[in-house]
Amino acid sequence: MKKIVVLSDTHKNIKAIMKIVDIALESDYVIHLGDHYGDMDDFVPLFGDKLYRVHGNCDMGATKELIIEIEGVKVLVTHGDLYGVKTGLSRIVKRAKDENCRMVLYGHTHRAMIEERDGVILINPGCMTSYAAQKSFAYVVVNGEKITAVINDKTL
């Protein structure tokens, strides 16, 4: 069983990240989905190799997506802008299926969501921007083939 903290679109709101440090430390993975990639720089020594991150549309960098395996489950990790997620999810679902990924972690829309489409579990943790009405992150547990995800908007 692996526990994952997923955050996105922090946009320099380091205070919100600090509020979930204890949860992140107890997790097996911490995944930042971009927009502001550099917000996690100071956390690299703390989280070490359990930190994964990709660049978003507001970031300068080439790491736009990763495919990782957690408990035998292939996961597509991306900001989402490359797949037009603000206008629909069909392109990102197709990408996941082409890569045999069972789960997609994406951001960009600033709207938290957990949904399954065509056998692919899509998780958007929402955003942690300082000007958002509802700051949120996702907490995911992968236990073999079983994936359980929740959106947490109470901690922030």
Summary of the structure (lengths in Angstrom):
residues: 156
radius of gyration: 14.0
end to end distance: 25.4
largest distance: 38.3
contacts: 539
relative contact order: 0.21
helix: 24%
strand: 33%
